[in-house]
Amino acid sequence: MIANLAQGVQAFTSNVYLVTGDRTVLIDTGANFDVVGPIRERVDELDAVVLTHTHRDHVGNLEAVKTAFDVDAWGYDTSVDGVDHAIADEETVQLGDHEYVALHTPGHKNDHLCFYAADAGVLFAGDLIFQNGSFGRTDLEEGDRPALIESIDRVLGVIDEDLTVMHTGHGPSVSKQPYGHVELSSQMARQA
């Protein structure tokens, strides 16, 4: 089961996905709101925190979550404060009940990862791809439009056209033809 704990929060934050199952994982921690309470309402413990990337809006609550649940954080770059363990490109990571492949997808930020489970038809897109052809901004430090386009195209080449749902770093998850939203993001990123 996947729940967005930031849904309805009126603060500048990323989405925060609690993925329950064999390995209960929090994907990103958000910022500027108490996420520990909503986690405790649903589970007693976390097995891991997994980060799509380390922009402040995605990791502002990281220390609070790590302290409250005595849990480590996994991300692409362990040189970043708070990231305890590295996830390599194309490494398999268990989130909930499914195995996901981690895809290193720079362009929005150098340490950006997407996670895709072919059997479940689920993509965690972080801030790379959003609904309706939107895509991650490249005007921040480490932003790189050509790299972002390459990353979107890489995801497009890996995911199945029957993708069931795309969970994004901001805004609503996409459950109606998410593959088409990824295709549109690839096109829009080239035009902007």
GUVEX-936190 format. One record per atom (N, C-alpha, C): atom name; residue number from 1; residue in one letter; x, y, z. Coordinates in Angstrom, 3 decimals. Example, Ala and Ser with C-alpha at 12.3 -4.5 7.8 and 13.67 -1.06 7.14 Angstrom:
NODE  atomo  num  residuo        c1        c2        c3
NODE      N    1        A    13.190    -5.690     7.800
NODE     CA    1        A    12.300    -4.500     7.800
NODE      C    1        A    13.200    -3.300     7.800
NODE      N    2        S    12.850    -2.250     7.080
NODE     CA    2        S    13.670    -1.060     7.140
NODE      C    2        S    12.900     0.030     7.870
END
This chain:
NODE  atomo  num  residuo        c1        c2        c3
NODE      N    1        M     0.843    -1.184     0.000
NODE     CA    1        M     0.000     0.000     0.000
NODE      C    1        M     0.886     1.244     0.000
NODE      N    2        I     0.476     2.246    -0.752
NODE     CA    2        I     1.226     3.491    -0.869
NODE      C    2        I     0.316     4.637    -0.461
NODE      N    3        A     0.772     5.447     0.502
NODE     CA    3        A    -0.003     6.595     0.963
NODE      C    3        A     0.865     7.841     0.914
NODE      N    4        N     0.313     8.932     0.398
NODE     CA    4        N     1.016    10.210     0.371
NODE      C    4        N     0.686    10.962     1.657
NODE      N    5        L     1.653    11.034     2.562
NODE     CA    5        L     1.416    11.653     3.868
NODE      C    5        L     1.399    13.174     3.805
NODE      N    6        A     1.792    13.749     2.686
NODE     CA    6        A     1.786    15.208     2.541
NODE      C    6        A     0.513    15.712     1.864
NODE      N    7        Q    -0.355    14.786     1.488
NODE     CA    7        Q    -1.584    15.192     0.812
NODE      C    7        Q    -2.397    16.112     1.720
NODE      N    8        G    -2.754    17.279     1.209
NODE     CA    8        G    -3.547    18.237     1.975
NODE      C    8        G    -2.743    19.149     2.877
NODE      N    9        V    -1.435    18.937     2.976
NODE     CA    9        V    -0.594    19.795     3.817
NODE      C    9        V    -0.458    21.163     3.161
NODE      N   10        Q    -0.661    22.220     3.936
NODE     CA   10        Q    -0.565    23.587     3.426
NODE      C   10        Q     0.785    24.188     3.801
NODE      N   11        A     1.841    23.607     3.281
NODE     CA   11        A     3.201    24.097     3.529
NODE      C   11        A     4.035    23.743     2.312
NODE      N   12        F     5.172    24.413     2.147
NODE     CA   12        F     6.048    24.082     1.029
NODE      C   12        F     6.780    22.794     1.372
NODE      N   13        T     6.407    21.741     0.692
NODE     CA   13        T     6.959    20.423     0.956
NODE      C   13        T     6.868    19.576    -0.305
NODE      N   14        S     7.615    18.502    -0.301
NODE     CA   14        S     7.440    17.499    -1.356
NODE      C   14        S     6.357    16.536    -0.912
NODE      N   15        N     5.956    15.683    -1.822
NODE     CA   15        N     5.119    14.553    -1.433
NODE      C   15        N     5.969    13.595    -0.603
NODE      N   16        V     5.321    12.878     0.292
NODE     CA   16        V     5.993    11.917     1.172
NODE      C   16        V     5.203    10.616     1.080
NODE      N   17        Y     5.836     9.591     0.519
NODE     CA   17        Y     5.132     8.332     0.295
NODE      C   17        Y     5.535     7.280     1.321
NODE      N   18        L     4.541     6.789     2.053
NODE     CA   18        L     4.740     5.674     2.960
NODE      C   18        L     4.340     4.412     2.198
NODE      N   19        V     5.314     3.527     2.004
NODE     CA   19        V     5.086     2.286     1.261
NODE      C   19        V     5.161     1.143     2.267
NODE      N   20        T     4.015     0.532     2.553
NODE     CA   20        T     3.972    -0.525     3.549
NODE      C   20        T     4.010    -1.892     2.873
NODE      N   21        G     4.381    -2.894     3.662
NODE     CA   21        G     4.476    -4.254     3.145
NODE      C   21        G     5.647    -4.966     3.781
NODE      N   22        D     6.278    -5.864     3.043
NODE     CA   22        D     7.400    -6.639     3.570
NODE      C   22        D     8.540    -5.746     4.063
NODE      N   23        R     8.753    -4.641     3.386
NODE     CA   23        R     9.774    -3.663     3.805
NODE      C   23        R     9.106    -2.296     3.800
NODE      N   24        T     8.788    -1.799     4.987
NODE     CA   24        T     8.086    -0.523     5.113
NODE      C   24        T     9.084     0.618     4.949
NODE      N   25        V     8.835     1.430     3.927
NODE     CA   25        V     9.789     2.464     3.523
NODE      C   25        V     9.074     3.804     3.384
NODE      N   26        L     9.769     4.860     3.765
NODE     CA   26        L     9.299     6.218     3.518
NODE      C   26        L    10.113     6.763     2.357
NODE      N   27        I     9.436     7.185     1.295
NODE     CA   27        I    10.126     7.782     0.154
NODE      C   27        I    10.011     9.292     0.277
NODE      N   28        D    11.157     9.918     0.543
NODE     CA   28        D    11.287    11.340     0.836
NODE      C   28        D    10.584    11.651     2.166
NODE      N   29        T    11.044    12.706     2.824
NODE     CA   29        T    10.496    13.029     4.144
NODE      C   29        T     9.714    14.332     4.166
NODE      N   30        G     9.784    15.094     3.080
NODE     CA   30        G     9.098    16.372     3.065
NODE      C   30        G     9.771    17.373     3.976
NODE      N   31        A     9.120    18.519     4.135
NODE     CA   31        A     9.665    19.608     4.955
NODE      C   31        A     8.517    20.491     5.437
NODE      N   32        N     8.783    21.214     6.501
NODE     CA   32        N     7.879    22.261     6.984
NODE      C   32        N     6.538    21.761     7.513
NODE      N   33        F     6.470    20.484     7.897
NODE     CA   33        F     5.287    19.970     8.589
NODE      C   33        F     5.706    18.741     9.390
NODE      N   34        D     4.899    18.389    10.376
NODE     CA   34        D     5.203    17.220    11.201
NODE      C   34        D     4.795    15.959    10.456
NODE      N   35        V     5.782    15.221     9.970
NODE     CA   35        V     5.482    13.972     9.262
NODE      C   35        V     5.539    12.773    10.210
NODE      N   36        V     6.200    12.931    11.349
NODE     CA   36        V     6.352    11.816    12.283
NODE      C   36        V     4.986    11.346    12.789
NODE      N   37        G     4.113    12.268    13.147
NODE     CA   37        G     2.777    11.914    13.633
NODE      C   37        G     1.993    11.076    12.636
NODE      N   38        P     1.867    11.535    11.377
NODE     CA   38        P     1.150    10.735    10.385
NODE      C   38        P     1.780     9.361    10.128
NODE      N   39        I     3.098     9.250    10.234
NODE     CA   39        I     3.726     7.932    10.084
NODE      C   39        I     3.286     7.038    11.234
NODE      N   40        R     3.381     7.563    12.473
NODE     CA   40        R     3.020     6.782    13.667
NODE      C   40        R     1.555     6.350    13.658
NODE      N   41        E     0.688     7.142    13.019
NODE     CA   41        E    -0.729     6.774    12.930
NODE      C   41        E    -0.934     5.521    12.074
NODE      N   42        R     0.042     5.229    11.205
NODE     CA   42        R    -0.123     4.133    10.251
NODE      C   42        R     0.756     2.921    10.538
NODE      N   43        V     1.967     3.164    11.044
NODE     CA   43        V     2.904     2.059    11.302
NODE      C   43        V     3.656     2.295    12.601
NODE      N   44        D     4.177     1.213    13.162
NODE     CA   44        D     4.961     1.318    14.387
NODE      C   44        D     6.434     1.564    14.109
NODE      N   45        E     6.889     1.105    12.947
NODE     CA   45        E     8.305     1.272    12.639
NODE      C   45        E     8.513     1.378    11.128
NODE      N   46        L     9.665     1.929    10.785
NODE     CA   46        L    10.097     2.023     9.396
NODE      C   46        L    11.337     1.166     9.222
NODE      N   47        D    11.472     0.542     8.054
NODE     CA   47        D    12.677    -0.213     7.754
NODE      C   47        D    13.732     0.652     7.079
NODE      N   48        A    13.307     1.701     6.400
NODE     CA   48        A    14.252     2.555     5.688
NODE      C   48        A    13.582     3.852     5.250
NODE      N   49        V    14.415     4.859     5.033
NODE     CA   49        V    14.017     6.070     4.317
NODE      C   49        V    14.777     6.032     2.998
NODE      N   50        V    14.074     6.222     1.906
NODE     CA   50        V    14.688     6.237     0.579
NODE      C   50        V    14.424     7.607    -0.033
NODE      N   51        L    15.468     8.213    -0.575
NODE     CA   51        L    15.369     9.577    -1.088
NODE      C   51        L    15.454     9.616    -2.608
NODE      N   52        T    14.526    10.353    -3.217
NODE     CA   52        T    14.626    10.572    -4.657
NODE      C   52        T    15.747    11.563    -4.957
NODE      N   53        H    15.928    12.551    -4.079
NODE     CA   53        H    17.034    13.509    -4.182
NODE      C   53        H    17.036    14.348    -2.916
NODE      N   54        T    18.038    15.193    -2.785
NODE     CA   54        T    18.245    15.865    -1.492
NODE      C   54        T    17.987    17.369    -1.526
NODE      N   55        H    17.071    17.837    -2.351
NODE     CA   55        H    16.635    19.224    -2.212
NODE      C   55        H    15.914    19.358    -0.868
NODE      N   56        R    16.027    20.514    -0.273
NODE     CA   56        R    15.507    20.752     1.082
NODE      C   56        R    14.032    20.358     1.256
NODE      N   57        D    13.210    20.624     0.254
NODE     CA   57        D    11.784    20.307     0.403
NODE      C   57        D    11.524    18.807     0.466
NODE      N   58        H    12.503    18.000     0.070
NODE     CA   58        H    12.374    16.538     0.123
NODE      C   58        H    13.039    15.934     1.360
NODE      N   59        V    13.940    16.671     2.011
NODE     CA   59        V    14.696    16.115     3.144
NODE      C   59        V    14.628    16.963     4.410
NODE      N   60        G    13.798    17.988     4.425
NODE     CA   60        G    13.723    18.862     5.602
NODE      C   60        G    13.371    18.124     6.883
NODE      N   61        N    12.573    17.076     6.768
NODE     CA   61        N    12.165    16.286     7.940
NODE      C   61        N    13.033    15.053     8.154
NODE      N   62        L    14.138    14.934     7.424
NODE     CA   62        L    14.932    13.700     7.467
NODE      C   62        L    15.447    13.385     8.865
NODE      N   63        E    16.064    14.333     9.522
NODE     CA   63        E    16.624    14.062    10.855
NODE      C   63        E    15.544    13.695    11.861
NODE      N   64        A    14.393    14.372    11.782
NODE     CA   64        A    13.287    14.061    12.698
NODE      C   64        A    12.808    12.628    12.505
NODE      N   65        V    12.699    12.197    11.251
NODE     CA   65        V    12.245    10.828    10.966
NODE      C   65        V    13.295     9.818    11.402
NODE      N   66        K    14.560    10.096    11.097
NODE     CA   66        K    15.626     9.165    11.479
NODE      C   66        K    15.693     9.005    12.991
NODE      N   67        T    15.531    10.092    13.710
NODE     CA   67        T    15.573    10.045    15.174
NODE      C   67        T    14.351     9.325    15.741
NODE      N   68        A    13.177     9.662    15.242
NODE     CA   68        A    11.940     9.091    15.779
NODE      C   68        A    11.853     7.586    15.550
NODE      N   69        F    12.392     7.103    14.437
NODE     CA   69        F    12.229     5.693    14.087
NODE      C   69        F    13.543     4.916    14.097
NODE      N   70        D    14.626     5.574    14.512
NODE     CA   70        D    15.943     4.921    14.563
NODE      C   70        D    16.205     4.177    13.253
NODE      N   71        V    16.138     4.923    12.161
NODE     CA   71        V    16.207     4.342    10.825
NODE      C   71        V    17.274     5.053    10.010
NODE      N   72        D    17.864     4.350     9.055
NODE     CA   72        D    18.863     4.921     8.159
NODE      C   72        D    18.207     5.405     6.876
NODE      N   73        A    18.940     6.273     6.173
NODE     CA   73        A    18.467     6.809     4.898
NODE      C   73        A    19.351     6.335     3.757
NODE      N   74        W    18.716     5.997     2.663
NODE     CA   74        W    19.389     5.562     1.442
NODE      C   74        W    19.152     6.602     0.353
NODE      N   75        G    20.196     6.906    -0.404
NODE     CA   75        G    20.092     7.829    -1.526
NODE      C   75        G    21.259     7.592    -2.468
NODE      N   76        Y    21.366     8.406    -3.472
NODE     CA   76        Y    22.410     8.183    -4.481
NODE      C   76        Y    23.797     8.582    -3.997
NODE      N   77        D    23.882     9.651    -3.195
NODE     CA   77        D    25.183    10.242    -2.859
NODE      C   77        D    25.375    10.317    -1.344
NODE      N   78        T    26.244     9.462    -0.811
NODE     CA   78        T    26.469     9.441     0.641
NODE      C   78        T    27.320    10.607     1.124
NODE      N   79        S    27.826    11.440     0.236
NODE     CA   79        S    28.569    12.627     0.687
NODE      C   79        S    27.607    13.728     1.147
NODE      N   80        V    26.323    13.565     0.868
NODE     CA   80        V    25.312    14.518     1.306
NODE      C   80        V    24.916    14.197     2.743
NODE      N   81        D    24.879    15.218     3.599
NODE     CA   81        D    24.507    15.028     5.002
NODE      C   81        D    23.182    14.290     5.123
NODE      N   82        G    23.157    13.278     5.974
NODE     CA   82        G    21.930    12.531     6.252
NODE      C   82        G    21.762    11.277     5.426
NODE      N   83        V    22.502    11.149     4.331
NODE     CA   83        V    22.405     9.950     3.490
NODE      C   83        V    23.414     8.926     4.011
NODE      N   84        D    22.908     7.836     4.571
NODE     CA   84        D    23.762     6.841     5.226
NODE      C   84        D    24.283     5.763     4.281
NODE      N   85        H    23.485     5.410     3.275
NODE     CA   85        H    23.834     4.304     2.383
NODE      C   85        H    23.548     4.701     0.941
NODE      N   86        A    24.418     4.265     0.036
NODE     CA   86        A    24.251     4.592    -1.378
NODE      C   86        A    23.362     3.587    -2.092
NODE      N   87        I    22.579     4.102    -3.024
NODE     CA   87        I    21.824     3.276    -3.965
NODE      C   87        I    22.453     3.530    -5.326
NODE      N   88        A    22.988     2.499    -5.931
NODE     CA   88        A    23.653     2.626    -7.226
NODE      C   88        A    22.638     2.617    -8.363
NODE      N   89        D    23.039     3.195    -9.466
NODE     CA   89        D    22.221     3.156   -10.669
NODE      C   89        D    21.930     1.698   -11.039
NODE      N   90        E    20.672     1.412   -11.313
NODE     CA   90        E    20.172     0.093   -11.691
NODE      C   90        E    20.202    -0.938   -10.559
NODE      N   91        E    20.453    -0.479    -9.343
NODE     CA   91        E    20.366    -1.382    -8.193
NODE      C   91        E    18.904    -1.710    -7.927
NODE      N   92        T    18.648    -2.923    -7.457
NODE     CA   92        T    17.298    -3.332    -7.085
NODE      C   92        T    17.069    -2.984    -5.619
NODE      N   93        V    15.939    -2.352    -5.357
NODE     CA   93        V    15.594    -1.897    -4.007
NODE      C   93        V    14.186    -2.379    -3.693
NODE      N   94        Q    13.994    -2.974    -2.524
NODE     CA   94        Q    12.645    -3.390    -2.134
NODE      C   94        Q    11.936    -2.245    -1.429
NODE      N   95        L    10.769    -1.899    -1.967
NODE     CA   95        L     9.895    -0.885    -1.380
NODE      C   95        L     8.550    -1.558    -1.168
NODE      N   96        G     8.146    -1.705     0.084
NODE     CA   96        G     6.902    -2.421     0.365
NODE      C   96        G     7.039    -3.881    -0.025
NODE      N   97        D     6.148    -4.340    -0.889
NODE     CA   97        D     6.128    -5.744    -1.314
NODE      C   97        D     6.783    -5.980    -2.674
NODE      N   98        H     7.339    -4.936    -3.285
NODE     CA   98        H     7.832    -5.071    -4.657
NODE      C   98        H     9.306    -4.673    -4.791
NODE      N   99        E     9.931    -5.254    -5.798
NODE     CA   99        E    11.308    -4.910    -6.147
NODE      C   99        E    11.269    -3.795    -7.198
NODE      N  100        Y    12.023    -2.753    -6.937
NODE     CA  100        Y    12.110    -1.609    -7.840
NODE      C  100        Y    13.537    -1.489    -8.351
NODE      N  101        V    13.690    -1.045    -9.593
NODE     CA  101        V    15.014    -0.728   -10.101
NODE      C  101        V    15.217     0.770    -9.898
NODE      N  102        A    16.371     1.123    -9.355
NODE     CA  102        A    16.731     2.527    -9.145
NODE      C  102        A    17.386     3.044   -10.416
NODE      N  103        L    16.912     4.172   -10.895
NODE     CA  103        L    17.464     4.786   -12.095
NODE      C  103        L    18.056     6.133   -11.738
NODE      N  104        H    19.362     6.285   -11.931
NODE     CA  104        H    19.996     7.578   -11.692
NODE      C  104        H    19.566     8.515   -12.820
NODE      N  105        T    18.886     9.598   -12.442
NODE     CA  105        T    18.259    10.487   -13.423
NODE      C  105        T    18.593    11.950   -13.114
NODE      N  106        P    19.834    12.362   -13.357
NODE     CA  106        P    20.209    13.758   -13.093
NODE      C  106        P    19.554    14.721   -14.080
NODE      N  107        G    19.697    15.992   -13.790
NODE     CA  107        G    19.130    17.044   -14.629
NODE      C  107        G    18.416    18.058   -13.763
NODE      N  108        H    17.596    17.570   -12.821
NODE     CA  108        H    16.983    18.441   -11.806
NODE      C  108        H    17.973    18.628   -10.660
NODE      N  109        K    18.614    17.546   -10.261
NODE     CA  109        K    19.683    17.546    -9.257
NODE      C  109        K    20.566    16.339    -9.539
NODE      N  110        N    21.859    16.490    -9.267
NODE     CA  110        N    22.817    15.440    -9.628
NODE      C  110        N    22.534    14.094    -8.970
NODE      N  111        D    21.946    14.104    -7.767
NODE     CA  111        D    21.741    12.845    -7.039
NODE      C  111        D    20.325    12.280    -7.211
NODE      N  112        H    19.621    12.701    -8.238
NODE     CA  112        H    18.223    12.315    -8.419
NODE      C  112        H    18.087    10.849    -8.841
NODE      N  113        L    17.133    10.166    -8.209
NODE     CA  113        L    16.792     8.779    -8.539
NODE      C  113        L    15.300     8.657    -8.807
NODE      N  114        C    14.939     7.810    -9.757
NODE     CA  114        C    13.571     7.351    -9.947
NODE      C  114        C    13.552     5.868    -9.607
NODE      N  115        F    12.397     5.353    -9.228
NODE     CA  115        F    12.264     3.942    -8.861
NODE      C  115        F    11.098     3.335    -9.636
NODE      N  116        Y    11.368     2.197   -10.298
NODE     CA  116        Y    10.363     1.580   -11.151
NODE      C  116        Y    10.227     0.089   -10.856
NODE      N  117        A     8.975    -0.337   -10.622
NODE     CA  117        A     8.659    -1.764   -10.431
NODE      C  117        A     7.809    -2.217   -11.603
NODE      N  118        A     8.406    -2.986   -12.494
NODE     CA  118        A     7.686    -3.448   -13.689
NODE      C  118        A     6.493    -4.323   -13.317
NODE      N  119        D     6.675    -5.241   -12.348
NODE     CA  119        D     5.584    -6.158   -11.999
NODE      C  119        D     4.398    -5.432   -11.381
NODE      N  120        A     4.672    -4.377   -10.626
NODE     CA  120        A     3.583    -3.619    -9.999
NODE      C  120        A     3.069    -2.507   -10.907
NODE      N  121        G     3.863    -2.146   -11.934
NODE     CA  121        G     3.475    -1.055   -12.820
NODE      C  121        G     3.523     0.296   -12.141
NODE      N  122        V     4.513     0.488   -11.242
NODE     CA  122        V     4.602     1.705   -10.445
NODE      C  122        V     5.928     2.420   -10.708
NODE      N  123        L     5.861     3.728   -10.889
NODE     CA  123        L     7.037     4.574   -11.042
NODE      C  123        L     6.997     5.670    -9.992
NODE      N  124        F     8.070     5.782    -9.203
NODE     CA  124        F     8.272     6.942    -8.340
NODE      C  124        F     9.194     7.866    -9.130
NODE      N  125        A     8.650     8.988    -9.592
NODE     CA  125        A     9.358     9.860   -10.524
NODE      C  125        A    10.081    11.023    -9.862
NODE      N  126        G     9.918    11.194    -8.545
NODE     CA  126        G    10.575    12.316    -7.874
NODE      C  126        G    10.213    13.625    -8.551
NODE      N  127        D    11.231    14.476    -8.764
NODE     CA  127        D    11.006    15.770    -9.412
NODE      C  127        D    11.469    15.753   -10.867
NODE      N  128        L    11.549    14.579   -11.469
NODE     CA  128        L    11.938    14.505   -12.876
NODE      C  128        L    10.746    14.767   -13.789
NODE      N  129        I     9.625    14.097   -13.500
NODE     CA  129        I     8.447    14.124   -14.364
NODE      C  129        I     7.212    14.361   -13.492
NODE      N  130        F     6.311    15.214   -13.995
NODE     CA  130        F     5.049    15.472   -13.311
NODE      C  130        F     3.893    15.231   -14.289
NODE      N  131        Q     2.686    15.432   -13.805
NODE     CA  131        Q     1.517    15.232   -14.657
NODE      C  131        Q     1.469    16.266   -15.785
NODE      N  132        N     0.739    15.923   -16.819
NODE     CA  132        N     0.436    16.826   -17.935
NODE      C  132        N     1.658    17.384   -18.651
NODE      N  133        G     2.741    16.595   -18.699
NODE     CA  133        G     3.917    17.026   -19.442
NODE      C  133        G     4.853    17.945   -18.710
NODE      N  134        S     4.566    18.220   -17.445
NODE     CA  134        S     5.484    19.052   -16.661
NODE      C  134        S     6.732    18.246   -16.328
NODE      N  135        F     7.796    18.947   -15.986
NODE     CA  135        F     9.073    18.298   -15.698
NODE      C  135        F     9.828    19.132   -14.676
NODE      N  136        G    10.872    18.556   -14.110
NODE     CA  136        G    11.639    19.218   -13.060
NODE      C  136        G    12.338    20.474   -13.545
NODE      N  137        R    12.416    21.442   -12.672
NODE     CA  137        R    13.080    22.692   -13.038
NODE      C  137        R    14.583    22.484   -13.117
NODE      N  138        T    15.209    23.281   -13.955
NODE     CA  138        T    16.652    23.157   -14.165
NODE      C  138        T    17.374    24.460   -13.880
NODE      N  139        D    16.698    25.408   -13.228
NODE     CA  139        D    17.312    26.700   -12.947
NODE      C  139        D    17.954    26.763   -11.559
NODE      N  140        L    17.927    25.663   -10.831
NODE     CA  140        L    18.579    25.604    -9.523
NODE      C  140        L    19.996    25.062    -9.694
NODE      N  141        E    20.802    25.175    -8.632
NODE     CA  141        E    22.150    24.613    -8.666
NODE      C  141        E    22.074    23.131    -9.037
NODE      N  142        E    22.954    22.690    -9.912
NODE     CA  142        E    23.022    21.325   -10.444
NODE      C  142        E    21.970    21.051   -11.514
NODE      N  143        G    21.122    22.010   -11.810
NODE     CA  143        G    20.144    21.826   -12.872
NODE      C  143        G    20.824    21.824   -14.228
NODE      N  144        D    20.354    20.969   -15.127
NODE     CA  144        D    20.986    20.814   -16.440
NODE      C  144        D    19.930    20.299   -17.410
NODE      N  145        R    19.431    21.169   -18.290
NODE     CA  145        R    18.335    20.797   -19.186
NODE      C  145        R    18.688    19.619   -20.098
NODE      N  146        P    19.851    19.608   -20.784
NODE     CA  146        P    20.152    18.436   -21.619
NODE      C  146        P    20.193    17.136   -20.810
NODE      N  147        A    20.744    17.181   -19.597
NODE     CA  147        A    20.786    15.979   -18.752
NODE      C  147        A    19.375    15.569   -18.342
NODE      N  148        L    18.518    16.544   -18.053
NODE     CA  148        L    17.129    16.252   -17.678
NODE      C  148        L    16.401    15.552   -18.828
NODE      N  149        I    16.572    16.053   -20.035
NODE     CA  149        I    15.932    15.442   -21.206
NODE      C  149        I    16.425    14.003   -21.374
NODE      N  150        E    17.734    13.814   -21.226
NODE     CA  150        E    18.307    12.468   -21.337
NODE      C  150        E    17.728    11.539   -20.266
NODE      N  151        S    17.551    12.070   -19.048
NODE     CA  151        S    16.989    11.263   -17.960
NODE      C  151        S    15.535    10.892   -18.219
NODE      N  152        I    14.743    11.851   -18.705
NODE     CA  152        I    13.345    11.547   -19.023
NODE      C  152        I    13.280    10.474   -20.103
NODE      N  153        D    14.126    10.619   -21.118
NODE     CA  153        D    14.147     9.631   -22.198
NODE      C  153        D    14.581     8.263   -21.683
NODE      N  154        R    15.495     8.265   -20.731
NODE     CA  154        R    15.931     6.985   -20.158
NODE      C  154        R    14.759     6.297   -19.462
NODE      N  155        V    14.024     7.048   -18.647
NODE     CA  155        V    12.859     6.490   -17.958
NODE      C  155        V    11.848     5.983   -18.987
NODE      N  156        L    11.618     6.769   -20.024
NODE     CA  156        L    10.671     6.392   -21.067
NODE      C  156        L    11.069     5.072   -21.726
NODE      N  157        G    12.366     4.848   -21.850
NODE     CA  157        G    12.849     3.615   -22.448
NODE      C  157        G    12.788     2.401   -21.542
NODE      N  158        V    12.636     2.638   -20.243
NODE     CA  158        V    12.618     1.541   -19.263
NODE      C  158        V    11.199     1.134   -18.884
NODE      N  159        I    10.331     2.114   -18.711
NODE     CA  159        I     8.978     1.798   -18.239
NODE      C  159        I     8.148     1.143   -19.337
NODE      N  160        D     7.143     0.423   -18.898
NODE     CA  160        D     6.230    -0.270   -19.807
NODE      C  160        D     5.081     0.674   -20.177
NODE      N  161        E     4.587     0.536   -21.381
NODE     CA  161        E     3.459     1.376   -21.814
NODE      C  161        E     2.211     1.136   -20.975
NODE      N  162        D     2.153     0.001   -20.292
NODE     CA  162        D     1.020    -0.306   -19.425
NODE      C  162        D     1.242     0.165   -17.990
NODE      N  163        L     2.157     1.117   -17.800
NODE     CA  163        L     2.407     1.682   -16.476
NODE      C  163        L     1.067     2.010   -15.806
NODE      N  164        T     0.924     1.574   -14.557
NODE     CA  164        T    -0.340     1.745   -13.837
NODE      C  164        T    -0.434     3.086   -13.132
NODE      N  165        V     0.657     3.484   -12.458
NODE     CA  165        V     0.632     4.733   -11.697
NODE      C  165        V     2.023     5.345   -11.630
NODE      N  166        M     2.054     6.673   -11.685
NODE     CA  166        M     3.287     7.427   -11.510
NODE      C  166        M     3.109     8.337   -10.300
NODE      N  167        H     3.945     8.112    -9.282
NODE     CA  167        H     3.928     8.956    -8.084
NODE      C  167        H     4.998    10.025    -8.254
NODE      N  168        T     4.578    11.271    -8.192
NODE     CA  168        T     5.472    12.399    -8.448
NODE      C  168        T     5.902    13.089    -7.154
NODE      N  169        G     6.951    13.867    -7.246
NODE     CA  169        G     7.482    14.568    -6.072
NODE      C  169        G     6.606    15.704    -5.600
NODE      N  170        H     5.783    16.236    -6.481
NODE     CA  170        H     4.846    17.316    -6.148
NODE      C  170        H     3.582    17.086    -6.957
NODE      N  171        G     2.464    17.536    -6.435
NODE     CA  171        G     1.210    17.389    -7.156
NODE      C  171        G     0.652    15.986    -7.043
NODE      N  172        P    -0.442    15.744    -7.752
NODE     CA  172        P    -1.116    14.448    -7.634
NODE      C  172        P    -0.384    13.337    -8.370
NODE      N  173        S    -0.577    12.132    -7.888
NODE     CA  173        S    -0.101    10.955    -8.614
NODE      C  173        S    -0.938    10.805    -9.877
NODE      N  174        V    -0.345    10.168   -10.879
NODE     CA  174        V    -1.017    10.018   -12.172
NODE      C  174        V    -1.378     8.551   -12.367
NODE      N  175        S    -2.691     8.260   -12.413
NODE     CA  175        S    -3.132     6.876   -12.591
NODE      C  175        S    -3.887     6.670   -13.899
NODE      N  176        K    -4.124     7.734   -14.636
NODE     CA  176        K    -4.804     7.607   -15.928
NODE      C  176        K    -3.767     7.801   -17.032
NODE      N  177        Q    -3.395     6.716   -17.682
NODE     CA  177        Q    -2.417     6.715   -18.772
NODE      C  177        Q    -1.122     7.448   -18.413
NODE      N  178        P    -0.456     7.034   -17.328
NODE     CA  178        P     0.759     7.735   -16.910
NODE      C  178        P     1.878     7.699   -17.953
NODE      N  179        Y     1.934     6.639   -18.749
NODE     CA  179        Y     2.977     6.558   -19.778
NODE      C  179        Y     2.907     7.773   -20.712
NODE      N  180        G     1.699     8.164   -21.071
NODE     CA  180        G     1.506     9.322   -21.935
NODE      C  180        G     2.017    10.611   -21.311
NODE      N  181        H     1.918    10.730   -19.998
NODE     CA  181        H     2.428    11.915   -19.309
NODE      C  181        H     3.957    11.963   -19.391
NODE      N  182        V     4.595    10.788   -19.315
NODE     CA  182        V     6.055    10.723   -19.434
NODE      C  182        V     6.464    11.106   -20.852
NODE      N  183        E     5.759    10.574   -21.853
NODE     CA  183        E     6.039    10.944   -23.242
NODE      C  183        E     5.902    12.448   -23.449
NODE      N  184        L     4.847    13.015   -22.907
NODE     CA  184        L     4.608    14.451   -23.058
NODE      C  184        L     5.695    15.264   -22.365
NODE      N  185        S     6.159    14.810   -21.212
NODE     CA  185        S     7.257    15.502   -20.511
NODE      C  185        S     8.507    15.539   -21.373
NODE      N  186        S     8.801    14.434   -22.040
NODE     CA  186        S     9.957    14.376   -22.928
NODE      C  186        S     9.830    15.427   -24.044
NODE      N  187        Q     8.641    15.531   -24.603
NODE     CA  187        Q     8.417    16.516   -25.670
NODE      C  187        Q     8.487    17.949   -25.139
NODE      N  188        M     7.851    18.194   -24.018
NODE     CA  188        M     7.783    19.554   -23.463
NODE      C  188        M     9.154    20.047   -23.005
NODE      N  189        A     9.971    19.163   -22.456
NODE     CA  189        A    11.291    19.567   -21.982
NODE      C  189        A    12.168    20.048   -23.144
NODE      N  190        R    11.925    19.511   -24.321
NODE     CA  190        R    12.687    19.924   -25.509
NODE      C  190        R    12.241    21.285   -26.034
NODE      N  191        Q    11.009    21.657   -25.734
NODE     CA  191        Q    10.466    22.906   -26.273
NODE      C  191        Q    10.673    24.093   -25.357
NODE      N  192        A    10.819    23.860   -24.090
NODE     CA  192        A    10.899    24.950   -23.118
NODE      C  192        A    12.202    25.733   -23.235
END
